[in-house]
Amino acid sequence: METQVHIPESDPPATIREVVAALKKQKLPATHDKQSWGDWINFTDKQTVISIESNNGLTTRATIEEAPDGSEDDILIACITAFRKLGWHGQDADGPYPL
């Protein structure tokens, strides 16, 4: 399952460092992994990852990709809580929604 999140258009971008710090406040073992094909936030010993769009370390959009077997709902809930506390919104086929 994927959950797309973003900063409202009227708000300035966040730094990836701020996002990682917010995830760590939720007791998640988050680390930023910058690759040539994109930026990722990984969680130690977990299958859930976050693909995060980045432009010079700033971000406005990310996709939380939950473990394929759905066994890490607690990680997903903690991620959504972290993004909610940052003021981000969710996005689905019906448009944006508050987290």
C-alpha positions in Angstrom: 0.0 0.0 0.0 1.2 3.5 -0.8 0.2 6.7 1.0 1.1 10.0 -0.8 1.7 13.0 1.4 2.5 16.6 0.5 2.9 20.1 1.9 0.0 22.5 1.1 0.9 24.7 -1.8 0.7 27.8 0.4 3.4 26.5 2.7 7.2 26.6 2.1 9.1 23.4 1.5 10.6 21.4 4.3 14.1 20.0 4.6 14.6 16.3 4.5 16.4 16.8 7.8 13.2 18.2 9.3 11.2 15.2 8.0 13.7 12.7 9.4 13.7 14.5 12.8 9.9 14.3 12.9 10.0 10.6 12.2 12.6 10.1 14.9 10.3 11.9 17.4 7.8 9.2 16.7 10.4 6.6 17.8 11.1 5.5 14.2 14.7 4.5 13.3 14.7 6.7 10.2 17.8 7.4 8.0 18.1 9.4 4.8 19.5 7.5 1.9 20.4 9.6 -1.1 20.8 7.7 -4.3 21.4 8.8 -7.9 17.9 7.8 -8.8 16.2 9.6 -5.8 16.0 10.1 -2.1 14.7 7.5 0.4 14.0 7.4 4.1 14.6 3.9 5.4 13.8 2.4 8.7 16.3 0.0 10.3 15.2 -3.6 9.9 11.8 -2.6 8.4 10.4 -3.1 4.9 8.4 0.2 4.9 10.2 3.0 3.1 9.5 6.6 2.1 10.3 7.8 -1.4 10.8 11.5 -0.9 11.1 14.1 -3.7 14.0 16.4 -3.1 15.4 19.5 -4.8 18.7 20.7 -3.1 17.6 19.1 0.2 14.1 20.6 0.2 11.0 18.6 -0.2 7.2 19.1 -0.6 6.1 15.6 -1.5 6.7 12.0 -0.5 5.2 8.5 -0.8 5.1 6.1 2.1 5.5 2.6 0.8 4.2 0.1 3.4 5.7 -3.4 3.8 4.3 -5.6 1.0 2.6 -8.0 3.4 0.9 -5.1 5.4 2.7 -6.3 8.6 4.0 -2.9 9.5 0.8 -0.9 10.2 2.4 0.6 13.3 5.2 2.1 11.1 2.7 3.6 8.7 0.6 5.1 11.6 3.8 6.6 13.1 4.8 8.0 9.7 1.4 9.6 9.1 1.5 11.1 12.6 4.9 12.6 11.9 3.8 14.2 8.6 0.6 15.4 10.3 2.6 17.2 13.0 4.7 18.8 10.2 1.4 20.1 8.7 1.5 17.9 5.6 -1.7 16.6 3.9 -2.5 13.3 2.3 -3.4 12.9 -1.4 -5.6 10.4 -3.1 -7.8 10.1 -6.3 -10.3 12.5 -4.7 -7.7 15.2 -4.0 -5.9 16.4 -0.8 -7.1 15.6 2.6 -5.9 16.4 6.2 -3.9 13.6 7.8 
